[in-house]
Amino acid sequence: MARLLAIIVLLTAPIICAAASLTRVGLKRWSDDEHPFDTVTIEGPDGSIRSRHLSLGATTINMWVPDKYGQMRDLVAGYDNLTMYLNGTRYFGPVVGRYANRIKNGTFSIPPTRYTPTSGPNVYHIPTNENNGADTLHGGIDGFDHRTWVIDAQTSNSVTYSYVDPDGREGFPGTVTTYVTYTLHNGSTWSFKMSASADSATPILLSSHDYWNFDAWNESTSIMNYTLQLSGSRVIETDGILVPTGGLQDVSGTAYDFRTARTIGSMFNDTAGFCGTGCEGYDTCWIYDDVPGRGAEPKMSVWSGNSGIRLDIWSNQPAAQVYTCNGIQTANVTMPRKADQGGPGAVYENHSCMVIEQEGWIDAINNPQWGQDQIYGPGRGYLWTSTYRFSIQQ
């Protein structure tokens, strides 16, 4: 417990600049900077964890941890050809924002209102990019995942990125300055911190959008036998296109209930419609239970019996979205796996991975009845911290 608390404290520690592994790919200018394809490789001091990150989207493109045999495995989906991140449609590993997840009709007001009018002096419109204009996903057509972030500081086990999002870009008010720090620690532990400040009132909701397979797509390409435990007794109700309705649902007696550990596939046949009309699987936002005296207990845990790899998550965020890669493979869209995951001949298949997003209540800017204040500005900064600890399930 003492070591875990020390790691959490390190999230706010100053960063000491030193040399780390930086790779520059000489490609033409794109987006805000000349170097979207710069990569940084960092490693935990004891060598138990290693990761690689891309300036485009502050994206995590590899995450290696040891399995029960002591072999390092790359657990996140992505592309070997870095230029594919330019046109990727699946948000493989970036920071998503300025407002993650969905915004109903791509519209909100400041202050937020339950039924946002279509126009007015305090009404803002973000370009819609999903469901024929019915909503905005992950900050719009040109969200944070499409921006080239600046490498501000780096050491052998840490890298900090920054990005300044100007007033009016993608329709959002105010200039927002964001810092993202990834740090690897002893004991296969990854901590990351996202902080943002704004010069005027604006909504901010950030998250990390990594796709996980804890077997690295080796023994199994299905996550159905993974065991999940999630401390959340409510989920946010959504409609057929996954836009929040304003309601909350108790998970008791439903396939949403992972308060007691069970396999993801154990009630999968009962998930019809959970991920939208005609869809089977999870694409759901759980609200974490605020349990007094939780102490060092993780908010979420997931593990695979094949590799033995277990992930425990601690976060200051009040909710988590879990997406079970429903529809990642379609008749028209397939994505080759990375070479160390069996590609490029094999592709990422439906239900072969899971996205875990630590975040605020989704579309709370259109649901003020929830009491979630997601408007930030002068005097009120945004802070997101999470710690992911990998171990071997005993």
Secondary structure in CASP SS format (residue, H / E / C, confidence):
PFRMAT SS
TARGET T0000
AUTHOR 0000-0000-0000
METHOD secondary structure of the structure
MODEL  1
M C 1.00
A H 1.00
R H 1.00
L H 1.00
L H 1.00
A H 1.00
I H 1.00
I H 1.00
V H 1.00
L H 1.00
L C 1.00
T C 1.00
A C 1.00
P C 1.00
I C 1.00
I C 1.00
C C 1.00
A C 1.00
A C 1.00
A C 1.00
S E 1.00
L E 1.00
T E 1.00
R C 1.00
V C 1.00
G C 1.00
L C 1.00
K C 1.00
R C 1.00
W E 1.00
S C 1.00
D C 1.00
D E 1.00
E C 1.00
H C 1.00
P C 1.00
F C 1.00
D C 1.00
T E 1.00
V E 1.00
T E 1.00
I E 1.00
E E 1.00
G C 1.00
P C 1.00
D C 1.00
G C 1.00
S C 1.00
I C 1.00
R E 1.00
S E 1.00
R E 1.00
H E 1.00
L E 1.00
S C 1.00
L E 1.00
G C 1.00
A C 1.00
T E 1.00
T E 1.00
I E 1.00
N E 1.00
M E 1.00
W E 1.00
V E 1.00
P E 1.00
D C 1.00
K C 1.00
Y C 1.00
G C 1.00
Q C 1.00
M E 1.00
R E 1.00
D E 1.00
L C 1.00
V E 1.00
A C 1.00
G C 1.00
Y C 1.00
D C 1.00
N C 1.00
L H 1.00
T H 1.00
M H 1.00
Y H 1.00
L H 1.00
N C 1.00
G C 1.00
T C 1.00
R C 1.00
Y C 1.00
F C 1.00
G C 1.00
P C 1.00
V E 1.00
V E 1.00
G C 1.00
R C 1.00
Y E 1.00
A C 1.00
N C 1.00
R E 1.00
I E 1.00
K E 1.00
N C 1.00
G C 1.00
T E 1.00
F E 1.00
S E 1.00
I C 1.00
P C 1.00
P C 1.00
T C 1.00
R C 1.00
Y C 1.00
T C 1.00
P C 1.00
T C 1.00
S C 1.00
G C 1.00
P C 1.00
N C 1.00
V E 1.00
Y E 1.00
H E 1.00
I C 1.00
P C 1.00
T C 1.00
N C 1.00
E E 1.00
N H 1.00
N H 1.00
G H 1.00
A C 1.00
D E 1.00
T E 1.00
L E 1.00
H C 1.00
G C 1.00
G C 1.00
I C 1.00
D C 1.00
G C 1.00
F H 1.00
D H 1.00
H H 1.00
R C 1.00
T E 1.00
W C 1.00
V E 1.00
I E 1.00
D E 1.00
A E 1.00
Q E 1.00
T E 1.00
S C 1.00
N C 1.00
S E 1.00
V E 1.00
T E 1.00
Y E 1.00
S E 1.00
Y E 1.00
V E 1.00
D E 1.00
P C 1.00
D C 1.00
G C 1.00
R H 1.00
E H 1.00
G H 1.00
F C 1.00
P C 1.00
G C 1.00
T C 1.00
V E 1.00
T E 1.00
T E 1.00
Y E 1.00
V E 1.00
T E 1.00
Y E 1.00
T E 1.00
L E 1.00
H E 1.00
N C 1.00
G C 1.00
S C 1.00
T E 1.00
W E 1.00
S E 1.00
F E 1.00
K E 1.00
M E 1.00
S E 1.00
A E 1.00
S E 1.00
A E 1.00
D C 1.00
S C 1.00
A C 1.00
T E 1.00
P E 1.00
I C 1.00
L E 1.00
L C 1.00
S E 1.00
S E 1.00
H C 1.00
D C 1.00
Y E 1.00
W E 1.00
N C 1.00
F C 1.00
D C 1.00
A C 1.00
W C 1.00
N C 1.00
E C 1.00
S C 1.00
T C 1.00
S C 1.00
I C 1.00
M C 1.00
N C 1.00
Y C 1.00
T E 1.00
L E 1.00
Q E 1.00
L E 1.00
S C 1.00
G C 1.00
S C 1.00
R E 1.00
V E 1.00
I E 1.00
E E 1.00
T E 1.00
D C 1.00
G C 1.00
I C 1.00
L C 1.00
V C 1.00
P E 1.00
T E 1.00
G E 1.00
G E 1.00
L E 1.00
Q E 1.00
D E 1.00
V C 1.00
S C 1.00
G C 1.00
T C 1.00
A C 1.00
Y C 1.00
D C 1.00
F C 1.00
R C 1.00
T C 1.00
A C 1.00
R E 1.00
T E 1.00
I H 1.00
G H 1.00
S H 1.00
M H 1.00
F H 1.00
N H 1.00
D H 1.00
T C 1.00
A E 1.00
G C 1.00
F C 1.00
C C 1.00
G C 1.00
T C 1.00
G C 1.00
C C 1.00
E E 1.00
G C 1.00
Y C 1.00
D E 1.00
T E 1.00
C E 1.00
W E 1.00
I E 1.00
Y C 1.00
D C 1.00
D C 1.00
V C 1.00
P C 1.00
G C 1.00
R C 1.00
G C 1.00
A C 1.00
E C 1.00
P C 1.00
K C 1.00
M E 1.00
S E 1.00
V E 1.00
W E 1.00
S C 1.00
G C 1.00
N C 1.00
S C 1.00
G C 1.00
I E 1.00
R E 1.00
L E 1.00
D E 1.00
I E 1.00
W E 1.00
S E 1.00
N C 1.00
Q C 1.00
P C 1.00
A E 1.00
A E 1.00
Q E 1.00
V E 1.00
Y E 1.00
T C 1.00
C C 1.00
N C 1.00
G C 1.00
I C 1.00
Q C 1.00
T C 1.00
A C 1.00
N C 1.00
V C 1.00
T C 1.00
M C 1.00
P E 1.00
R C 1.00
K C 1.00
A H 1.00
D H 1.00
Q H 1.00
G C 1.00
G C 1.00
P C 1.00
G C 1.00
A C 1.00
V E 1.00
Y C 1.00
E C 1.00
N C 1.00
H C 1.00
S C 1.00
C C 1.00
M E 1.00
V E 1.00
I E 1.00
E E 1.00
Q E 1.00
E E 1.00
G C 1.00
W C 1.00
I C 1.00
D C 1.00
A H 1.00
I H 1.00
N H 1.00
N C 1.00
P H 1.00
Q H 1.00
W H 1.00
G C 1.00
Q C 1.00
D C 1.00
Q C 1.00
I E 1.00
Y E 1.00
G E 1.00
P C 1.00
G C 1.00
R E 1.00
G C 1.00
Y E 1.00
L E 1.00
W E 1.00
T E 1.00
S E 1.00
T E 1.00
Y E 1.00
R E 1.00
F E 1.00
S E 1.00
I E 1.00
Q C 1.00
Q C 1.00
END
